[in-house]
Amino acid sequence: MKKIMVVDNEPDIVDLTRTVLEIGGYEVVPAYSGEECLDKIENTDVDLVLLDIMMPGMSGWDVFNRIKKSHDDLKVAFMSVLEISEKRKETLLSEGLSDYILKPFDKDTLLNTVDRILQD
């Protein structure tokens, strides 16, 4: 079973995402801050990190950069309410991001995106 870490400072978002992913057959590791995410990555093998960008303290951007420095092979996808241009998305993908999921998302979009990322 593939293991996904869901990182968001809003517990409701983590719970909702976790429920959808568990229905889809994934194991979920919750984290509620960038710092908690980085701590858990050191002790837990995960296949994918779904990472909110806008969090207090350490932002998702900072977490992504730190993950890529120490765990370059770990797949990371941003989840955000912020729309970005295709050009910015292409830049992020070239820097190692696996995908960019726009919130709010529906169940099928989330599962299809996660399935695709983990098949690559």
Secondary structure as a PSIPRED ss2 file (coil, helix, strand):
# PSIPRED VFORMAT (PSIPRED V4.0)

   1 M C   1.000  0.000  0.000
   2 K C   1.000  0.000  0.000
   3 K E   0.000  0.000  1.000
   4 I E   0.000  0.000  1.000
   5 M E   0.000  0.000  1.000
   6 V E   0.000  0.000  1.000
   7 V E   0.000  0.000  1.000
   8 D C   1.000  0.000  0.000
   9 N C   1.000  0.000  0.000
  10 E C   1.000  0.000  0.000
  11 P H   0.000  1.000  0.000
  12 D H   0.000  1.000  0.000
  13 I H   0.000  1.000  0.000
  14 V H   0.000  1.000  0.000
  15 D H   0.000  1.000  0.000
  16 L H   0.000  1.000  0.000
  17 T H   0.000  1.000  0.000
  18 R H   0.000  1.000  0.000
  19 T H   0.000  1.000  0.000
  20 V H   0.000  1.000  0.000
  21 L H   0.000  1.000  0.000
  22 E H   0.000  1.000  0.000
  23 I H   0.000  1.000  0.000
  24 G C   1.000  0.000  0.000
  25 G C   1.000  0.000  0.000
  26 Y C   1.000  0.000  0.000
  27 E E   0.000  0.000  1.000
  28 V E   0.000  0.000  1.000
  29 V E   0.000  0.000  1.000
  30 P E   0.000  0.000  1.000
  31 A E   0.000  0.000  1.000
  32 Y C   1.000  0.000  0.000
  33 S C   1.000  0.000  0.000
  34 G H   0.000  1.000  0.000
  35 E H   0.000  1.000  0.000
  36 E H   0.000  1.000  0.000
  37 C H   0.000  1.000  0.000
  38 L H   0.000  1.000  0.000
  39 D H   0.000  1.000  0.000
  40 K H   0.000  1.000  0.000
  41 I H   0.000  1.000  0.000
  42 E H   0.000  1.000  0.000
  43 N H   0.000  1.000  0.000
  44 T C   1.000  0.000  0.000
  45 D C   1.000  0.000  0.000
  46 V C   1.000  0.000  0.000
  47 D C   1.000  0.000  0.000
  48 L E   0.000  0.000  1.000
  49 V E   0.000  0.000  1.000
  50 L E   0.000  0.000  1.000
  51 L E   0.000  0.000  1.000
  52 D E   0.000  0.000  1.000
  53 I C   1.000  0.000  0.000
  54 M C   1.000  0.000  0.000
  55 M C   1.000  0.000  0.000
  56 P C   1.000  0.000  0.000
  57 G C   1.000  0.000  0.000
  58 M C   1.000  0.000  0.000
  59 S C   1.000  0.000  0.000
  60 G H   0.000  1.000  0.000
  61 W H   0.000  1.000  0.000
  62 D H   0.000  1.000  0.000
  63 V H   0.000  1.000  0.000
  64 F H   0.000  1.000  0.000
  65 N H   0.000  1.000  0.000
  66 R H   0.000  1.000  0.000
  67 I H   0.000  1.000  0.000
  68 K H   0.000  1.000  0.000
  69 K H   0.000  1.000  0.000
  70 S H   0.000  1.000  0.000
  71 H C   1.000  0.000  0.000
  72 D C   1.000  0.000  0.000
  73 D C   1.000  0.000  0.000
  74 L C   1.000  0.000  0.000
  75 K E   0.000  0.000  1.000
  76 V E   0.000  0.000  1.000
  77 A E   0.000  0.000  1.000
  78 F E   0.000  0.000  1.000
  79 M E   0.000  0.000  1.000
  80 S E   0.000  0.000  1.000
  81 V C   1.000  0.000  0.000
  82 L C   1.000  0.000  0.000
  83 E C   1.000  0.000  0.000
  84 I C   1.000  0.000  0.000
  85 S C   1.000  0.000  0.000
  86 E H   0.000  1.000  0.000
  87 K H   0.000  1.000  0.000
  88 R H   0.000  1.000  0.000
  89 K H   0.000  1.000  0.000
  90 E H   0.000  1.000  0.000
  91 T H   0.000  1.000  0.000
  92 L H   0.000  1.000  0.000
  93 L H   0.000  1.000  0.000
  94 S H   0.000  1.000  0.000
  95 E C   1.000  0.000  0.000
  96 G C   1.000  0.000  0.000
  97 L C   1.000  0.000  0.000
  98 S C   1.000  0.000  0.000
  99 D E   0.000  0.000  1.000
 100 Y E   0.000  0.000  1.000
 101 I E   0.000  0.000  1.000
 102 L E   0.000  0.000  1.000
 103 K C   1.000  0.000  0.000
 104 P C   1.000  0.000  0.000
 105 F C   1.000  0.000  0.000
 106 D C   1.000  0.000  0.000
 107 K H   0.000  1.000  0.000
 108 D H   0.000  1.000  0.000
 109 T H   0.000  1.000  0.000
 110 L H   0.000  1.000  0.000
 111 L H   0.000  1.000  0.000
 112 N H   0.000  1.000  0.000
 113 T H   0.000  1.000  0.000
 114 V H   0.000  1.000  0.000
 115 D H   0.000  1.000  0.000
 116 R H   0.000  1.000  0.000
 117 I H   0.000  1.000  0.000
 118 L H   0.000  1.000  0.000
 119 Q H   0.000  1.000  0.000
 120 D C   1.000  0.000  0.000
